[in-house]
Amino acid sequence: MKPASIESRKARRKREAVQGVVFFALLQIACVVGFASLCCIPNLPRWAFYLFAALAVACLLPLPVAVKVLRQRFKEIEGGELDAAGQY
């Protein structure tokens, strides 16, 4: 294998990993916007307001975890773990 092909494969895998995290983040942000807009309904019972606010906050919690997993994925790609496993 040529080193250029290995580097291009690593770049493609990194790009796919970033795209996945960005797509996940956009979906989570869309959920936050939806739940936050539900909080703005006039004459909404207090319990429903708290429920929608909690759901909006809960949608934000996985985002830092996703960034941490993305960093770990970059380390795996740089370490060549998939390339080594593919040889077996």
Secondary structure, 3 states (H helix, E strand, C coil): CCHHHHHHHHHHHHHHHHHHHHHHHHHHHHHHHHHHHHHCCCCCCHHHHHHHHHHHHHHHCHHHHHHHHHHHHHHHHHHCHHHHHHCC
